[in-house]
Amino acid sequence: GWGDAFVWIGIGVFVVVLFIGIGWSAPNMAKALAALEAQDMPSVGASMKRVANAGLVIVALLIFAEFAMVFRLGAG
């Protein structure tokens, strides 16, 4: 049910991943595009590194959510 911890873990991970995508990855992709158009390759690399790191965090969170749901953490 809605009171089980694994349900709220899944919802929480969804919200956090959404905020990482909108609040972190999208602005860094915009910076990378602007730097690419200006042919500023060091800035492109730095922005893309931040996007890649955010991707790693997202994957780790999704793996945790999958684990929580498969093993029904906190199920009553």
Order of alpha helices (4+ residues) and beta strands (2+ residues): alpha-alpha-alpha
